[in-house]
């Protein structure tokens, strides 16, 4: 299963929990997508307070009506970005009905292109990690995400130190190969 499908499945599970009234699931969705929604609104509105209002409005829509998102139409993040953009444009039109939305300069310290590129790289990294044999995945996670030394990993797993080092090196080589053009 590719990483995009996993992220979509994760979003679907969170939305199902939100529909059941699970506040922690909504908090997870908020943490995952609030920055994206805010940045899109800020690019259109050029006003932080208004962008926050739009962000709250969009995420409250998810809380009140999680079924308004249809997974068949795309990703949750993409849908939220479009909703935020549309709400922001609607707000601009209500404020300044004579200004053309096409002539508004979009300024933001948040670079959506960089964020999208980072997201693509993260998806590639997750996919490459999932292709590794389980022992290599486990050792790499312990070393890089848990911050354990090779010796500590060997003690925890009961594997010889040389095996730990070989597995981590093999995993890193596989990841390097996955990111080469």
Contact map, one row per residue, 1 for C-alpha under 8 A:
1110110000000000000000000000000000000000000000000000000000000000000000000000000000000000000000000000000000000000000000000000000000000000000000000000000000000000000000000000000000000
1111110000000000000000000000000000000000000000000000000000000000000000000000000000000000000000000000000000000000000000000000001000000000000000000000000000000000000000000000000000000
1111111000000000000000000000000000000000000000000000000000000000000000000000000000000000000000000000000000000000000000000011011000000000000000000000000000000000000000000000000000000
0111111100000000000000000000000000000000000000000000000000000000000000000000000000000000000000000000000000000000000000000010000000000000000000000000000000000000000000000000000000000
1111111110000000000000000000000000000000000000000000000000000000000000000000000000000000000000000000000000000000000000000000000000000000000000000000000000000000000000000000000000000
1111111111000000000000000000000000000000000000000000000000000000000000000000000000000000000000000000000000000000000000000000000000000000000000000000000000000000000000000000000000000
0011111111100000000000000000000000000000000000000000000000000000000000000000000000000000000000000000000000000000000000000000000000000000000000000000000000000000000000000000000000000
0001111111110000000000000000000000000000000000000000000000000000000000100011000000000000000000000000000000000000000000000000000000000000000000000000000000000000000000000000000000000
0000111111111000000000000000000000000000000000000000000000000000000000000000000000000000000000000000000000000000000000000000000000000000000000000000000000000000000000000000000000000
0000011111111100000000000000000000000000000000000000000000000000000000000000000000000000000000000000000000000000000000000000000000000000000000000000000000000000000000000000000000000
0000001111111110000000000000100000000000000000000000000000000000000000000001000000000000000000000000000000000000000000000000000000000000000000000000000000000000000000000000000000000
0000000111111111000000000000000000000000000000000000000000000000000000100000000000000000000000000000000000000000000000000000000000000000000000000000000000000000000000000000000000000
0000000011111111100000000000000000000000000000000000000000000000000000000000000000000000000000000000000000000000000000000000000000000000000000000000000000000000000000000000000000000
0000000001111111110000001101100000000000000000000000000000000000000000000000000000000000000000000000000000000000000000000000000000000000000000000000000000000000000000000000000000000
0000000000111111111000001100000000000000000000000000000000000000011000000000000000000000000000000000000000000000000000000000000000000000000000000000000000000000000000000000000000000
0000000000011111111100000000000000000000000000000000000000000000010000000000000000000000000000000000000000000000000000000000000000000000000000000000000000000000000000000000000000000
0000000000001111111111001000000000000000000000000000000000000000000000000000000000000000000000000000000000000000000000000000000000000000000000000000000000000000000000000000000000000
0000000000000111111111101100000000000000000000000000000000000010010000000000000000000000000000000000000000000000000000000000000000000000000000000000000000000000000000000000000000000
0000000000000011111111000000000000000000000000000000000000000010111000000000000000000000000000000000000000000000000000000000000000000000000000000000000000000000000000000000000000000
0000000000000001111111000000000000000000000000000000000000000000000000000000000000000000000000000000000000000000000000000000000000000000000000000000000000000000000000000000000000000
0000000000000000111111100000000000000000000000000000000000000000000000000000000000000000000000000000000000000000000000000000000000000000000000000000000000000000000000000000000000000
0000000000000000111111111100000000000000000000000000000000000000000000000000000000000000000000000000000000000000000000000000000000000000000000000000000000000000000000000000000000000
0000000000000000010011111110000000000000000000000000000000000000000000000000000000000000000000000000000000000000000000000000000000000000000000000000000000000000000000000000000000000
0000000000000000000001111111000000000000000000000000000000000000000000000000000000000000000000000000000000000000000000000000000000000000000000000000000000000000000000000000000000000
0000000000000110110001111111100000000000000000000000000000000000000000000000000000000000000000000000000000000000000000000000000000000000000000000000000000000000000000000000000000000
0000000000000110010001111111110000000000000000000000000000000010000000000000000000000000000000000000000000000000000000000000000000000000000000000000000000000000000000000000000000000
0000000000000000000000111111111000000000000000000000000000000000000000000000000000000000000000000000000000000000000000000000000000000000000000000000000000000000000000000000000000000
0000000000000100000000011111111100000000000000000000000000000000000000000000000000000000000000000000000000000000000000000000000000000000000000000000000000000000000000000000000000000
0000000000100100000000001111111111000000000000000000000000000000000000000000000000000000000000000000000000000000000000000000000000000000000000000000000000000000000000000000000000000
0000000000000000000000000111111111000000000000000000000000100000000000000000000000000000000000000000000000000000000000000000000000000000000000000000000000000000000000000000000000000
0000000000000000000000000011111111100000000000000000000000000000000000000000000000000000000000000000000000000000000000000000000000000000000000000000000000000000000000000000000000000
0000000000000000000000000001111111100000000000000000000000000000000000000000000000000000000000000000000000000000000000000000000000000000000000000000000000000000000000000000000000000
0000000000000000000000000000111111111000000000000000000000000000000000000000100100000000000000000000000000000000000000000000000000000000000000000000000000000000000000000000000000000
0000000000000000000000000000111111111100000000000000001000100000000000000000000000000000000000000000000000000000000000000000000000000000000000000000000000000000000000000000000000000
0000000000000000000000000000001111111110000000000000000000000000000000000000000000000000000000000000000000000000000000000000000000000000000000000000000000000000000000000000000000000
0000000000000000000000000000000011111111000000000000000000000000000000000000100010000000000000000000000000000000000000000000000000000000000000000000000000000000000000000000000000000
0000000000000000000000000000000011111111100000000000001001000000000000000000000110010000000000000000000000000000000000000000000000000000000000000000000000000000000000000000000000000
0000000000000000000000000000000001111111110000000011011000000000000000000000000000010000000000000000000000000000000000000000000000000000000000000000000000000000000000000000000000000
0000000000000000000000000000000000111111111000000010000000000000000000000000000000000000000000000000000000010101000000000000000000000000000000000000000000000000000000000000000000000
0000000000000000000000000000000000011111111100000000000000000000000000000000000010011000000000000000000000000000000000000000000000000000000000000000000000000000000000000000000000000
0000000000000000000000000000000000001111111111000111011000000000000000000000000000011001000000000000000000000000000000000000000000000000000000000000000000000000000000000000000000000
0000000000000000000000000000000000000111111111110110000000000000000000000000000000000000000000000000000000110000000000000000000000000000000000000000000000000000000000000000000000000
0000000000000000000000000000000000000011111111000000000000000000000000000000000000000000000000000000000001110000000000000000000000000000000000000000000000000000000000000000000000000
0000000000000000000000000000000000000001111111000000000000000000000000000000000000001001100000000000000111000000000000000000000000000000000000000000000000000000000000000000000000000
0000000000000000000000000000000000000000111111110110000000000000000000000000000000000001100100000000000001000000000000000000000000000000000000000000000000000000000000000000000000000
0000000000000000000000000000000000000000111111110010000000000000000000000000000000000000000000000000000001110000000000000000000000000000000000000000000000000000000000000000000000000
0000000000000000000000000000000000000000010011111110000000000000000000000000000000000000000000000000000000000000000000000000000000000000000000000000000000000000000000000000000000000
0000000000000000000000000000000000000000010011111111000000000000000000000000000000000000000000000000000000000000000000000000000000000000000000000000000000000000000000000000000000000
0000000000000000000000000000000000000000000000111111100000000000000000000000000000000000000000000000000000000000000000000000000000000000000000000000000000000000000000000000000000000
0000000000000000000000000000000000000000110010111111110000000000000000000000000000000000000000000000000000000000000000000000000000000000000000000000000000000000000000000000000000000
0000000000000000000000000000000000000110110011111111111000000000000000000000000000000001000000000000000000000000000000000000000000000000000000000000000000000000000000000000000000000
0000000000000000000000000000000000000100100000011111111100000000000000000000000000000000000000000000000000000000000000000000000000000000000000000000000000000000000000000000000000000
0000000000000000000000000000000000000000000000001111111110000000000000000000000000000000000000000000000000000000000000000000000000000000000000000000000000000000000000000000000000000
0000000000000000000000000000000000000100100000000111111111000000000000000000000000010011000000000000000000000000000000000000000000000000000000000000000000000000000000000000000000000
0000000000000000000000000000000001001100100000000011111111100000000000000000000000010000000000000000000000000000000000000000000000000000000000000000000000000000000000000000000000000
0000000000000000000000000000000000000000000000000001111111110000000000000000000000000000000000000000000000000000000000000000000000000000000000000000000000000000000000000000000000000
0000000000000000000000000000000000000000000000000000111111111000000000000000000000000000000000000000000000000000000000000000000000000000000000000000000000000000000000000000000000000
0000000000000000000000000000000000001000000000000000011111111100000000000000000100110000000000000000000000000000000000000000000000000000000000000000000000000000000000000000000000000
0000000000000000000000000000010001000000000000000000001111111110000000000000000000000000000000000000000000000000000000000000000000000000000000000000000000000000000000000000000000000
0000000000000000000000000000000000000000000000000000000111111111000000000000000000000000000000000000000000000000000000000000000000000000000000000000000000000000000000000000000000000
0000000000000000000000000000000000000000000000000000000011111111110000000000000000000000000000000000000000000000000000000000000000000000000000000000000000000000000000000000000000000
0000000000000000000000000000000000000000000000000000000001111111111110000000000000000000000000000000000000000000000000000000000000000000000000000000000000000000000000000000000000000
0000000000000000011000000100000000000000000000000000000000111111110000000000000000000000000000000000000000000000000000000000000000000000000000000000000000000000000000000000000000000
0000000000000000000000000000000000000000000000000000000000011111110000000000000000000000000000000000000000000000000000000000000000000000000000000000000000000000000000000000000000000
0000000000000000001000000000000000000000000000000000000000001111111100000000000000000000000000000000000000000000000000000000000000000000000000000000000000000000000000000000000000000
0000000000000011011000000000000000000000000000000000000000001111111110000000000000000000000000000000000000000000000000000000000000000000000000000000000000000000000000000000000000000
0000000000000010001000000000000000000000000000000000000000000100111111000000000000000000000000000000000000000000000000000000000000000000000000000000000000000000000000000000000000000
0000000000000000000000000000000000000000000000000000000000000100111111000000000000000000000000000000000000000000000000000000000000000000000000000000000000000000000000000000000000000
0000000000000000000000000000000000000000000000000000000000000100011111100001001000000000000000000000000000000000000000000000000000000000000000000000000000000000000000000000000000000
0000000000000000000000000000000000000000000000000000000000000000001111111100000000000000000000000000000000000000000000000000000000000000000000000000000000000000000000000000000000000
0000000100010000000000000000000000000000000000000000000000000000000011111111000000000000000000000000000000000000000000000000000000000000000000000000000000000000000000000000000000000
0000000000000000000000000000000000000000000000000000000000000000000001111100000000000000000000000000000000000000000000000000000000000000000000000000000000000000000000000000000000000
0000000000000000000000000000000000000000000000000000000000000000000001111110000000000000000000000000000000000000000000000000000000000000000000000000000000000000000000000000000000000
0000000000000000000000000000000000000000000000000000000000000000000001111111011000000000000000000000000000000000000000000000000000000000000000000000000000000000000000000000000000000
0000000100000000000000000000000000000000000000000000000000000000000000101111111000000000000000000000000000000000000000000000000000000000000000000000000000000000000000000000000000000
0000000100100000000000000000000000000000000000000000000000000000000010100111111100000000000000000000000000000000000000000000000000000000000000000000000000000000000000000000000000000
0000000000000000000000000000000010010000000000000000000000000000000000000011111110000000000000000000000000000000000000000000000000000000000000000000000000000000000000000000000000000
0000000000000000000000000000000000000000000000000000000000000000000000000111111111000000000000000000000000000000000000000000000000000000000000000000000000000000000000000000000000000
0000000000000000000000000000000000000000000000000000000000000000000010000111111111100000000000000000000000000000000000000000000000000000000000000000000000000000000000000000000000000
0000000000000000000000000000000010001000000000000000000001000000000000000001111111110000000000000000000000000000000000000000000000000000000000000000000000000000000000000000000000000
0000000000000000000000000000000000011001000000000000000000000000000000000000111111111000000000000000000000000000000000000000000000000000000000000000000000000000000000000000000000000
0000000000000000000000000000000000000000000000000000000000000000000000000000011111111100000000000000000000000000000000000000000000000000000000000000000000000000000000000000000000000
0000000000000000000000000000000000000000000000000000000001000000000000000000001111111110000000000000000000000000000000000000000000000000000000000000000000000000000000000000000000000
0000000000000000000000000000000000001101100000000000011001000000000000000000000111111111000000000000000000000000000000000000000000000000000000000000000000000000000000000000000000000
0000000000000000000000000000000000000001100100000000000000000000000000000000000011111111100000000000000000000000000000000000000000000000000000000000000000000000000000000000000000000
0000000000000000000000000000000000000000000000000000000000000000000000000000000001111111110000000000000000000000000000000000000000000000000000000000000000000000000000000000000000000
0000000000000000000000000000000000000000000000000000010000000000000000000000000000111111111000000000000000000000000000000000000000000000000000000000000000000000000000000000000000000
0000000000000000000000000000000000000000100110000010010000000000000000000000000000011111111100000000000000000000000000000000000000000000000000000000000000000000000000000000000000000
0000000000000000000000000000000000000000000110000000000000000000000000000000000000001111111110000000100000000000000000000000000000000000000000000000000000000000000000000000000000000
0000000000000000000000000000000000000000000000000000000000000000000000000000000000000111111111000000000000000000000000000000000000000000000000000000000000000000000000000000000000000
0000000000000000000000000000000000000000000000000000000000000000000000000000000000000011111111100000000000000000000000000000000000000000000000000000000000000000000000000000000000000
0000000000000000000000000000000000000000000010000000000000000000000000000000000000000001111111111000100000000000000000000000000000000000000000000000000000000000000000000000000000000
0000000000000000000000000000000000000000000000000000000000000000000000000000000000000000111111111110100000000000000000000000000000000000000000000000000000000000000000000000000000000
0000000000000000000000000000000000000000000000000000000000000000000000000000000000000000011111111000000000000000000000000000000000000000000000000000000000000000000000000000000000000
0000000000000000000000000000000000000000000000000000000000000000000000000000000000000000001111111000000000000000000000000000000000000000000000000000000000000000000000000000000000000
0000000000000000000000000000000000000000000000000000000000000000000000000000000000000000000111111110000000000000000000000000000000000000000000000000000000000000000000000000000000000
0000000000000000000000000000000000000000000000000000000000000000000000000000000000000000000111111111000000000000000000000000000000000000000000000000000000000000000000000000000000000
0000000000000000000000000000000000000000000000000000000000000000000000000000000000000000000010011111000000000000000000000000000000000000000000000000000000000000000000000000000000000
0000000000000000000000000000000000000000000000000000000000000000000000000000000000000000000010011111101000000000000000000000000000000000000000000000000000000000000000000000000000000
0000000000000000000000000000000000000000000000000000000000000000000000000000000000000000000000001111111100000000000000000000000000000000000000000000000000000000000000000000000000000
0000000000000000000000000000000000000000000000000000000000000000000000000000000000000000100110000011111100000000000000000000000000000000000000000000000000000000000000000000000000000
0000000000000000000000000000000000000000000000000000000000000000000000000000000000000000000000000001111100000000000000000000000000000000000000000000000000000000000000000000000000000
0000000000000000000000000000000000000000000000000000000000000000000000000000000000000000000000000011111110000000000000000000000000000000000000000000000000000000000000000000000000000
0000000000000000000000000000000000000000000100000000000000000000000000000000000000000000000000000001111111000000000000000000000000000000000000000000000000000000000000000000000000000
0000000000000000000000000000000000000000000100000000000000000000000000000000000000000000000000000000001111100000000000000000000000000000000000000000000000000000000000000000000000000
0000000000000000000000000000000000000000001111000000000000000000000000000000000000000000000000000000000111110000000000000000000000000000000000000000000000000000000000000000000000000
0000000000000000000000000000000000000000011001000000000000000000000000000000000000000000000000000000000011111000000000000000000000000000000000000000000000000000000000000000000000000
0000000000000000000000000000000000000010011001000000000000000000000000000000000000000000000000000000000001111110000000000000000000000000000000000000000000000000000000000000000000000
0000000000000000000000000000000000000000000000000000000000000000000000000000000000000000000000000000000000111110000000000000000000000000000000000000000000000000000000000000000000000
0000000000000000000000000000000000000010000000000000000000000000000000000000000000000000000000000000000000011111000000000000000000000000000000000000000000000000000000000000000000000
0000000000000000000000000000000000000000000000000000000000000000000000000000000000000000000000000000000000011111111000000000000000000000000000000000000000000000000000000000000000000
0000000000000000000000000000000000000010000000000000000000000000000000000000000000000000000000000000000000000111111100000000000000000000000000000000000000000000000000000000000000000
0000000000000000000000000000000000000000000000000000000000000000000000000000000000000000000000000000000000000011111110000000000000000000000000000000000000000000000000000000000000000
0000000000000000000000000000000000000000000000000000000000000000000000000000000000000000000000000000000000000011111111000000000000000000000000000000000000000000000000000000000000000
0000000000000000000000000000000000000000000000000000000000000000000000000000000000000000000000000000000000000011111111100000000000000000000000000000000000000000000000000000000000000
0000000000000000000000000000000000000000000000000000000000000000000000000000000000000000000000000000000000000001111111110000000000000000000000000000000000000000000000000000000000000
0000000000000000000000000000000000000000000000000000000000000000000000000000000000000000000000000000000000000000111111111000000000000000000000000000000000000000000000000000000000000
0000000000000000000000000000000000000000000000000000000000000000000000000000000000000000000000000000000000000000011111111100000000000000000000000000000000000000000000000000000000000
0000000000000000000000000000000000000000000000000000000000000000000000000000000000000000000000000000000000000000001111111110000000000000000000000000000000000000000000000000000000000
0000000000000000000000000000000000000000000000000000000000000000000000000000000000000000000000000000000000000000000111111111000000000000000000000000000000000000000000000000000000000
0000000000000000000000000000000000000000000000000000000000000000000000000000000000000000000000000000000000000000000011111111100000000000000000000000000000000000000000000000000000000
0000000000000000000000000000000000000000000000000000000000000000000000000000000000000000000000000000000000000000000001111111110000000000000000000000000000000000000000000000000000000
0011000000000000000000000000000000000000000000000000000000000000000000000000000000000000000000000000000000000000000000111111111000000000000000000000000000000000000000000000000000000
0010000000000000000000000000000000000000000000000000000000000000000000000000000000000000000000000000000000000000000000011111111100000000000000000000000000000000000000000000000000100
0000000000000000000000000000000000000000000000000000000000000000000000000000000000000000000000000000000000000000000000001111111110000000000000000000000000000000000000000000001000000
0010000000000000000000000000000000000000000000000000000000000000000000000000000000000000000000000000000000000000000000000111111111000000000000000000000000000000000000000000000000000
0110000000000000000000000000000000000000000000000000000000000000000000000000000000000000000000000000000000000000000000000011111111100000000000000000000000000000000000000000000000000
0000000000000000000000000000000000000000000000000000000000000000000000000000000000000000000000000000000000000000000000000001111111110000000000000000000000000000000000000000011001000
0000000000000000000000000000000000000000000000000000000000000000000000000000000000000000000000000000000000000000000000000000111111110000100000000000000000000000000000000000001000000
0000000000000000000000000000000000000000000000000000000000000000000000000000000000000000000000000000000000000000000000000000011111111000100000000000000000000000000000000000000000000
0000000000000000000000000000000000000000000000000000000000000000000000000000000000000000000000000000000000000000000000000000001111111000000000000000000000000000000000000000000000000
0000000000000000000000000000000000000000000000000000000000000000000000000000000000000000000000000000000000000000000000000000000111111101100000000000000000000000000000000010010000000
0000000000000000000000000000000000000000000000000000000000000000000000000000000000000000000000000000000000000000000000000000000001111111100000000000000000000000000000000000000000000
0000000000000000000000000000000000000000000000000000000000000000000000000000000000000000000000000000000000000000000000000000000000011111110000000000000000000000000000000000000000000
0000000000000000000000000000000000000000000000000000000000000000000000000000000000000000000000000000000000000000000000000000000000001111111000000000000000000000000000100000000000000
0000000000000000000000000000000000000000000000000000000000000000000000000000000000000000000000000000000000000000000000000000000000011111111100000000000000000000000000110110000000000
0000000000000000000000000000000000000000000000000000000000000000000000000000000000000000000000000000000000000000000000000000000011011111111110000000000000000000000000000010000000000
0000000000000000000000000000000000000000000000000000000000000000000000000000000000000000000000000000000000000000000000000000000000000111111111000000000000000000000000000000000000000
0000000000000000000000000000000000000000000000000000000000000000000000000000000000000000000000000000000000000000000000000000000000000011111111100000000010000000000100110000000000000
0000000000000000000000000000000000000000000000000000000000000000000000000000000000000000000000000000000000000000000000000000000000000001111111111000000000000000000000010010000000000
0000000000000000000000000000000000000000000000000000000000000000000000000000000000000000000000000000000000000000000000000000000000000000111111111100000000000000000000000000000000000
0000000000000000000000000000000000000000000000000000000000000000000000000000000000000000000000000000000000000000000000000000000000000000011111111111000010000000000000000000000000000
0000000000000000000000000000000000000000000000000000000000000000000000000000000000000000000000000000000000000000000000000000000000000000001111111111110010000000000000000000000000000
0000000000000000000000000000000000000000000000000000000000000000000000000000000000000000000000000000000000000000000000000000000000000000000111111111000000000000000000000000000000000
0000000000000000000000000000000000000000000000000000000000000000000000000000000000000000000000000000000000000000000000000000000000000000000111111110000000000000000000000000000000000
0000000000000000000000000000000000000000000000000000000000000000000000000000000000000000000000000000000000000000000000000000000000000000000011111111000000000000000000000000000000000
0000000000000000000000000000000000000000000000000000000000000000000000000000000000000000000000000000000000000000000000000000000000000000000001111111100000000000000000000000000000000
0000000000000000000000000000000000000000000000000000000000000000000000000000000000000000000000000000000000000000000000000000000000000000000001110111110110000000000000000000000000000
0000000000000000000000000000000000000000000000000000000000000000000000000000000000000000000000000000000000000000000000000000000000000000000000100011111110000000000000000000000000000
0000000000000000000000000000000000000000000000000000000000000000000000000000000000000000000000000000000000000000000000000000000000000000000000100001111111000000100110000000000000000
0000000000000000000000000000000000000000000000000000000000000000000000000000000000000000000000000000000000000000000000000000000000000000000000000000111111100000100000000000000000000
0000000000000000000000000000000000000000000000000000000000000000000000000000000000000000000000000000000000000000000000000000000000000000000000000001111111110000000000000000000000000
0000000000000000000000000000000000000000000000000000000000000000000000000000000000000000000000000000000000000000000000000000000000000000001001100001111111111000000100000000000000000
0000000000000000000000000000000000000000000000000000000000000000000000000000000000000000000000000000000000000000000000000000000000000000000000000000011111111111100100000000000000000
0000000000000000000000000000000000000000000000000000000000000000000000000000000000000000000000000000000000000000000000000000000000000000000000000000001111111110000000000000000000000
0000000000000000000000000000000000000000000000000000000000000000000000000000000000000000000000000000000000000000000000000000000000000000000000000000000111111100000000000000000000000
0000000000000000000000000000000000000000000000000000000000000000000000000000000000000000000000000000000000000000000000000000000000000000000000000000000011111110000000000000000000000
0000000000000000000000000000000000000000000000000000000000000000000000000000000000000000000000000000000000000000000000000000000000000000000000000000000001111111000000000000000000000
0000000000000000000000000000000000000000000000000000000000000000000000000000000000000000000000000000000000000000000000000000000000000000000000000000000001101111101100000000000000000
0000000000000000000000000000000000000000000000000000000000000000000000000000000000000000000000000000000000000000000000000000000000000000000000000000000001000111111100000000000000000
0000000000000000000000000000000000000000000000000000000000000000000000000000000000000000000000000000000000000000000000000000000000000000000000000000011001000011111110000000000000000
0000000000000000000000000000000000000000000000000000000000000000000000000000000000000000000000000000000000000000000000000000000000000000000000000000000000000001111111000000000000000
0000000000000000000000000000000000000000000000000000000000000000000000000000000000000000000000000000000000000000000000000000000000000000000000000000000000000011111111100000000000000
0000000000000000000000000000000000000000000000000000000000000000000000000000000000000000000000000000000000000000000000000000000000000000001000000000010011000011111111110000000000000
0000000000000000000000000000000000000000000000000000000000000000000000000000000000000000000000000000000000000000000000000000000000000000000000000000010000000000111111111000000000000
0000000000000000000000000000000000000000000000000000000000000000000000000000000000000000000000000000000000000000000000000000000000000000000000000000000000000000011111111100000000000
0000000000000000000000000000000000000000000000000000000000000000000000000000000000000000000000000000000000000000000000000000000000000011001000000000000000000000001111111110000000000
0000000000000000000000000000000000000000000000000000000000000000000000000000000000000000000000000000000000000000000000000000000000000001001100000000000000000000000111111111000000000
0000000000000000000000000000000000000000000000000000000000000000000000000000000000000000000000000000000000000000000000000000000000000000000000000000000000000000000011111111100000000
0000000000000000000000000000000000000000000000000000000000000000000000000000000000000000000000000000000000000000000000000000000000000001000000000000000000000000000001111111110000000
0000000000000000000000000000000000000000000000000000000000000000000000000000000000000000000000000000000000000000000000000000000000010001100100000000000000000000000000111111111000000
0000000000000000000000000000000000000000000000000000000000000000000000000000000000000000000000000000000000000000000000000000000000000000000000000000000000000000000000011111111100000
0000000000000000000000000000000000000000000000000000000000000000000000000000000000000000000000000000000000000000000000000000000000000000000000000000000000000000000000001111111110000
0000000000000000000000000000000000000000000000000000000000000000000000000000000000000000000000000000000000000000000000000000000100010000000000000000000000000000000000000111111111000
0000000000000000000000000000000000000000000000000000000000000000000000000000000000000000000000000000000000000000000000000000100110000000000000000000000000000000000000000011111111100
0000000000000000000000000000000000000000000000000000000000000000000000000000000000000000000000000000000000000000000000000000000000000000000000000000000000000000000000000001111111110
0000000000000000000000000000000000000000000000000000000000000000000000000000000000000000000000000000000000000000000000000000000000000000000000000000000000000000000000000000111111110
0000000000000000000000000000000000000000000000000000000000000000000000000000000000000000000000000000000000000000000000000000000100000000000000000000000000000000000000000000011111110
0000000000000000000000000000000000000000000000000000000000000000000000000000000000000000000000000000000000000000000000000001000000000000000000000000000000000000000000000000001111111
0000000000000000000000000000000000000000000000000000000000000000000000000000000000000000000000000000000000000000000000000000000000000000000000000000000000000000000000000000000111111
0000000000000000000000000000000000000000000000000000000000000000000000000000000000000000000000000000000000000000000000000000000000000000000000000000000000000000000000000000000000111
